[in-house]
Amino acid sequence: MQTTLNLLDAAIKVQGLSDWAAQLGLSKRALYTARDRGHLSPAIAGALAEELGQDAKEWIVVAALESERDSACKTRMVKRMGKVLML
């Protein structure tokens, strides 16, 4: 399953987190904090995906689903979007 941490790992292969933070106009700690929490916000995921030449909309959806509390609705949407996004 794809996660926003997969996206962040791909970004780190290109340049360091501090460099990404500066390029995206974020505080230096923003990406480190996101990594520690285990997910990116939808806005950061979309911007990072765009910079990496990936589909920002898909990553925004992944990030939004990651941030949801566990529920029947979340499970349903993860299954549905997984077919579309190949999560």
N, C-alpha and C positions, 0 to 999 in steps of 0.2 A: 504494500500500500504506500502510495506517495504521501509524504508529509511535508510541511513547510520546512522542517529541518533538513530534508533532502535538498530542497531548493537552496537553503543556506549553505549546505556542504558544497554544492556546485558553485556557489558564489565565492566561497573561500578558496577554491582551486584557481580562481581568476585573480583575486587580490584579497588582502586582509580585511577583517571586520572594520577596523578604524577607517580604512580607505573607503569602504562601502558606505559607512555612516556619513563621511564627509561628502561623498558623491551624491547621496540621497538627501542631504540636508538634515541629517539626524544628529542627536547628541552622540558622543563617542560610546556611551554606555547602552544605548538603545538596542543594538544588535546583540551585545553580550547578555543583556538582561533577557531578551527574547529567547536566546539559546538556552539560558539557564531555566527558563520557564517551560521550554519544550515546544514552543510554537511562535510563529510570527503573526502579527496583526494582519488583517486583510489588506490594509493600505500598504504596509511595508512589503508584504508578499507580492502584491501587484506591481509595485514599483521595481522591486528587485527582479522579478520575472521579466519585466519590460526591458530592463538594462541587460539581461542575459539573452534577450531575443526569444523568450518563451511567451506563451499566451498568458497575459496578465489576468484575464477573466477567469481562466481555469484555476489559477493559483489563489485568486481572491475567494473563490468558492471553497477550495480546500481549507484555507485559513479560517473562513467563517464557520465551517463545520467543525474544525478542530476546537474552536473556542466555545462551542455549545456544550452545555451540560448533557450528560448521558440521559437519553430519553428514548421512547419508542419513535418519536418523530425524527430524532437525530439518526437513529439506526436505519430508519426507512430511507432518509435522504442520502446517507453514506452509501447504502446499497444501490440506490437509483443513480446517484452521481458517479459511483464507481464504475458503472457500465459505460457512462459517457466519458469520464476522465481517465479511465483505466487505473483507478486508485489501487 
